[in-house]
Amino acid sequence: MPNTQQDTPTSLLPDPSIPAPVAPPPRDRRPRPPGRRDPHLLATALFAAYAALSVIRYEHLATRSWDLGIFEQAVRAYAHLQAPVVDLKGPGFNILGDHFSPVLALLAPVHRLFPSPVTLLVAQAALFALSAVPVTRAAAGLLGRPRGLALGIAYGLSWGLQRAVDFDFHEICFAVPLIAFSLEALLARRWRPALWWALPLVLVKEDLGLTVAAIALVVALRCRRSPRPLVYALAVAVLAIAATLVTLTVVIPSFNTTGGYGYWTKVDSGFTLFDGTGTKLRTLAWLLIPTSGLLALRSPLFAVALPTLGWRFYSADDHYWGTDWHYSAVLMPVVALALVDALARARMSSRPWLRSYAQHAPAAVAGAALALTTTLPLSTLTDSATYDTPEGVPRIERALARIPNGATVEADIGPSSRLTSRCRVFWIGDTRGIAPDYIAFNNTSKWVGDVRAYARQLHPDARYVIDDAAYGYFVLKRSS
């Protein structure tokens, strides 16, 4: 019989010094929970809708205010590692002396790669859409997948978010997801993440420190039987209030040339809470009825909305009282997650009518959001005419393109946001003695009768000639 061991080549024998290969662990074939991707798919769809709405508005020269130009000047400065000087607010004006929003520096890297106002609009759309993830996830976790998805849709289509997307760019787009993630963690009884998500709000805007304090106090209420989290929550509340006071009285005045906080002038010396009562009650109705069927009032989380409502309603500026613009965006995640909390509590109620109401509320608020959307900004995306470039826009763009990069320009709302990424832009009539290279403004309403005379009025010691004009837009060049 042949010797098997001798007949086997040595190269084919296993080397005892080399460990035997370890078999990979078996794949986890457990079924994944249904609806796990729902929040992210919804957020993706919302991002596409928000971005389309705001970018189309920009491309059609339908910018609503000077804010887009202001924020782009600030972000552009950060992108070039400079102080956030915003010449639209006045030559050399540091934006930190207006609102304390250093969070804008986070957009600097992407703006350095894509220097355009569109970068800000797309980033805002992404942040608003991101906030739908924690809202939908929290709702699904407490109420089940169908109701969670319904509430996520209702939140994503809420009027406050739509108004904000439709009104250019604002720093509060950072606050919306932070509040949503914080309240999601609060509902999950994860106290520390709830506080950590809330703390960066003090870097978004000066008034949001009070919102941080409100979140911390709700956390303290919920965890009052746990000594250590209770101490953390109370400490965060005190820290947030202190940060607000220091920001308003020290930080902002130190950057402001007047040495003060300019928005104190918007607070009347009298008691203004009951001024404009009708407008304020309508705002409360919009905030509570279509978005929550009044059920949000049953949750302590609604207290997080009180600081924002308080300063808005106490202000003497009636622009803050209504439902227009971006002021209600930060309230939308508060109301949505307060509703989730109230619905979870109502399911255990001893009142049959309340349990029945809570069972049907998610479908009702989703239906209300869909119905209201037919009259809100996102409805324009269903109109084919929305995607047609208005007559005159290409010609106006060519007129503004005549202004060279790096030029100094005095402009109003129409041209300003088209030029801030490549020129130094001042607000028209507020150059503080600087005679810019160009003056560009929208005169479609014919608010200026004699264009040349208006230029002489702005700068008596300089001479300007009309360099181009198109569809009511004028570009004037300073002659040598």
URZIWO-V645679 format. One record per helix or strand of 2 or more residues. SS is the DSSP state (A for helix, B for strand). FROM is the first residue (numbers start at 0). LEN is the number of residues. If there is no record, write none. Layout:
BEGIN
ss=SS from=FROM len=LEN
ss=SS from=FROM len=LEN
END
This chain:
BEGIN
ss=A from=3 len=4
ss=A from=9 len=3
ss=A from=37 len=22
ss=A from=66 len=13
ss=A from=86 len=3
ss=A from=94 len=3
ss=A from=101 len=12
ss=A from=116 len=27
ss=A from=144 len=12
ss=A from=158 len=8
ss=A from=172 len=15
ss=A from=190 len=13
ss=A from=207 len=15
ss=A from=226 len=29
ss=A from=261 len=5
ss=A from=276 len=16
ss=A from=294 len=4
ss=A from=299 len=15
ss=A from=317 len=3
ss=A from=328 len=18
ss=A from=351 len=22
ss=A from=376 len=6
ss=A from=383 len=4
ss=A from=392 len=9
ss=B from=407 len=4
ss=A from=412 len=7
ss=B from=423 len=4
ss=B from=437 len=5
ss=A from=450 len=8
ss=B from=463 len=7
ss=B from=472 len=6
END
